[in-house]
Amino acid sequence: MLSMNSNSQSIGFDKNNLEANHVYMSVEKMGNKQVVKVIMDSTVKKSDEPTFVKIKGIDFKHGTIEIKVLSRLLKTAPASSRGFIGVAFHIDSLNSKFEGIYLRPTNGRAEDQLRRNHSIQYFSYPDYDFDRLRKEAGGVYESYADMGLNEWITMRIEIKGKQANLFLNNNKQPSLIVNDLKLGDNVSGAIGLWVDIGTEGYFKDLKVTKY
């Protein structure tokens, strides 16, 4: 762990600071970088579950989470798989509550416009999965962005109060704005590297800044 300034850290990955929760995890070399490989435990049958690698030693409330993610489809991936990959945050000590933002890379360049509109997703566990949010507030917690499988995508999530903004690939404007984080504006917790069904996910270059 390298301190960038008093409030910002670059987080190195090793098995001592990673905790798998309903996922299979390994620390590997890809190019000249150390990455974390994450695959969801096949016994988990629901979507938007606590399927992540938790980063130990971080209590995050407000600030910025930046990370590079890459996803591939497993050979066993069902037809509904989209390469689901993202970041969980505000994870409580029991992994019973958290919120997150994730990507569906296969949707980013789909020929179907509706699928493109579902490229990015916010959700909050356990009460607000994507299906509930889509039914109750269609389009509010999802958006489009250009993305694809097997390519590194930089996610930067800025969180302050009840708002979270997601920026992709160093764009100046956010690709998703969430104005009412479901766990409220006074919650803190751990950060997790999140995947869902059918994904072989890779994560690198985690930087965390606290406000």
Secondary structure, DSSP 8 states (H G I E B T S, - for coil): -EEEETTEEEE---TTSEEEESEEEEEEEETTEEEEEEEE-TT--SSS-S-EEEEEEEEE-SEEEEEEEEEEE-TT--TT----EEEEEEE-TTSS-EEEEEE-GGGTT-S-HHHHTTSEEEEEETTB-HHHHHHHSTTTSEE-----TTS-EEEEEEEETTEEEEEETT-SS-SEEESS-TT-SS--EEEEEEE-TTEEEEEEEEEEEE-
